[in-house]
Each structure stands twice: as structure tokens, then as C-alpha cells.
Amino acid sequence: MTQVHLYDTTLRDGMQGQGMSLSAAEKVRVVRALDRLGVHFIEAGFPSSNPKEEELFRLLSDVELETAAVCAFGMTRRRGIAAEEDDGLQTLVSSFAPVCTLVGKTWALHLEKVTRVSREENLAMIIDSVSFCRGHGKRVVYDAEHFFDAWRDDSGYAMECLRAAMTGGAENVTLCDTNGASLPGEVAGAAASVVAELGERVEVGIHTHNDAEVGVANALAAVEAGARMVQGTINGVGERCGNANLASILPALQLKMGFECVSPDRTRLLTETAHFVDEICNLSPDPDQPYVGRNAFAHKGGMHVAGVQADARTFEHLDPELVGNSRDVLISELSGRGSVVSRASGAGIELDADAAKRAVERVKEREHRGYHYEAADASFELLLRRESGDYTPLFRLESFRVTTEKRADGGVETEATIKVWVEGRRHVRTAEGNGPVNALDVALRSAITELHPHLADIELVNYKVRILDEHQGTGAVTRVLLDSSDGHTDWGTIGVSENIIEASWEALVESLEYAFQPREAKAESARVPT
Ligand SMILES: [Zn+2]
């Protein structure tokens, strides 16, 4: 089977989308999930455009990946200087990332109006920059920005730019539809010409945007024309109307067009991975999203249901299990018995058949109430532990009370009092905080860290709230996702309630309980990027 490489740019181009923001630790979790899915390249960003990116590259240098290579992204050198004098290129080659992705100009309109660089100097900038990175032992992917606009304007010069990257030693030249202006026929035509001219010596890639709602179609057209690498983002997140959606491109290439992208069993992780990326970005998964949406294989009409029961092919374009989705899907991918058992063993928990069955029922019931475990790996593990009997509660709550006072001078004060039992002893603690969750956290921790001092080191690194209105006509329900860290590993927990304090409390308690469970099991489960 012919291989097509997948290049994920969720963490770079995807982060240009409205309201997209992830911490360095969250990005590492995304990298792990993408690696588990089997993508070949993960573009992490520019190694040190700010402290957050610097931290990301520092964290990533310790992460062992199975299938993916991390790409550091940067631009060709500035005009009029040598590549080694360019700070940006120096940063790129000094990063640990084995691959440098360089973006450069292709379109004369940009050379004239934006960068004011001559055509000749632009070609020199491309050759110099690529060969500089190659000289430092890096693999190079070259992104030809505005390639298709340039092609329409002057195809000869566009081809020269690609040749310059090839001369410099790039292993891949990627044709970028940066403005999203192109339609599939044009993309196929230009890609076929490039492949005919250069395809024997360099891999051709495609990077498309969804401005004309054909981002995916354009990418597939380019592969049909001979491109062998596709760049995109999970769920098509990205600037304006988004990038080409890898969650649709992967199944189309592998399950419909017969290319090999990832090992066959990994396509089953697609739905879970897509939902994980949505959850961690605090986006609601789109129920109507192709392949991975909750409704993608849901059948309503009586005739459809009967047809699907007789033979699924009558009303389904694809077997939903191949992409990790399921028919009649009210329940998520985690509720399958197989995945429950494999998660449990990954976390060192023994689940017998009865316990696995109970766990599946519990997941279904809780998902019905608004729980989603894709980004709450620690809560999921605790649920499995409770069913397996291998679970020790950290404390028993007697009661808590939180008050917030706002005064005429604008001051706001919050105080929490909790009464809990820890190993047979009653503790009553009062604490102030900058908000109700913080005050509860401080009070609870002061009670339990007397006996469990290591729980003092846990940091709550992220707190995300979403209002769910989709449940049961009970009015809105609040879902809280909490990310915690002990400096080595990160974990996510969830709480759901009509009351935001109660939902936050649940997520907070699960975070501490998770940290309290035996150590070896914790290290094990940290490797499973839910
Ligand atoms: Zn782009």
C-alpha cells in the first residue's frame, strides 16, 4: 500500500483560531494523543517566540514518541544577511526537534507588497535557509506559502521556489493554499504538474484551508494527483474558517482511497482523539461532525433503523467502529467493554468481567448526566478503581460552607469552612481564598496534608467551566474540568452539577484522590493519553 504521511499542525496553525489557547502542559497531552493516533509529524510551534513555547519545547524534549517526529516551525532567513546570522534560524537548529519546517514566500504579490524582496533574493533565502538547517543535521519540510495563488500568477516562478527548497536539501515541499482560495480542480492540476516535475526527487505535501469549505476535498485531490503528505489540524481548528480537518482526511485516505496513513488498528482511536482535542480546547464536540460526531452514525427514521439492522451498508457509508464511533450513539467511545478493560489494565487495575460490566453501565449512566471522560483521565481511572474494589477514599466529608461577601468599596472576600474525617479523626478548617474553589481547596488541603503531606505539592493548573444545556430538561448543568500537576505528570478530573460550586468540589476532590492512589499505578496511567 502506498504511504501518505500525516502532518498535524493543530498546535501551531490550529492555535491561530478564535479563542484557542492551550498551556504547555496541555499541548504535551495533545502531542501524546496525536502520537498514539499514529500521525507522522507534529508541528509544535516556534521554539522560543515566547516563554510558553520555550517551556513546551523543554517539556517535549523529554517525551518519548512512538510514531511522530516533532517539527519546529520557522521562516526563511531575513533578506540581506547570511543564514547563520539569522536569530530565528539559529533558534530552530538549536532546538531538540529533529525536523525544521520552514515557510517561505512564493507569490510575487507578496514579494512586492509585503516583504519587498526581489525574486532572486527570495530564491537565495530559500536555498540558504534550507541548507543551513540541513547542515545542522535537521530534516527539512518546506512550506511554500500562497503556492496556489503564485501558481495562478506565474507557475514558472512558483516551481522555481520549490526547486530552490529541493536544492537546499528539503525532503518535502508542501504546497500551501494559505488564503484558502482554491478549488479541488485547480489544486489537483497544480499538484499533478509539481509531482510530474519534482515528484521523483522530493516528497510533495499539501496544506489547505477551509475558506471555500473544500479544505478536505482539496487535500484529497492533491493526494490523488500524487502528493504524499497532508498537513491539517484535528477537527479543522484554525484561523478564519479553519484548516483542513485531519479527522476527516485520515479515514478518507485510509478507509476509502486505500492509502496507508496509520497502522490499521489506530484508525479506531480517531473519535476519541478528536473529542479529546475538543475537550482540552474547551470546545463542545460538534455532534454533526463527519466520522466522529455523535450523530455521524445515528439513525432515526424507522426504515433506516430496519435497513441498518438487516445490513449496515444499506444506510451507512462506513463501519463506525473503524473510526472508533458507534451506531445509535448516545454514549461515547469509552463505554465499550473492550476499551474499559484495556484502560483498566493500562492503569494497573484488575477488573473482572462483572466489574467491567458495572463500569460500562456506570460510564453510560454518567455520560447521560453530562460527564465526558476524554479529558478527565484521572476521574475515569477513579471510576474504574471504585468498580474494582481497589479504591481507598482519602477522607469523608461531613459538610462544607462557602460564603462570598462583596462590599460597597468593591472588595470581595471569600471564606470556606469544611468539616471532614481523615483516618478516623475529625478536622474542622476555615480558609480564605480568592474565590470559592480556591478557599475550599485551601481548607481541604490544610485538613488532609497533616497525614498526607505530599498532597500539598499538587498544583491546580487549569480550571475550565462549560454550561451544558443538552441534558434532560433539568435546566442547565455546569461541567467543570480541572487539570492538576505534581511537577512530573498531569491529570484531568471532572465534576458535573447544577451548582457550579458542587461541580468544582467534585473535580477538586477527584484530583486529590487520584494523587492519593498508589504510585506505580499512577505512573502507568499517565502514559495513557485519554
Ligand atoms: Zn496555514
Residues whose N, C-alpha, C, O or C-beta is under 5 A from the ligand:
A	BS01	ZN	D13
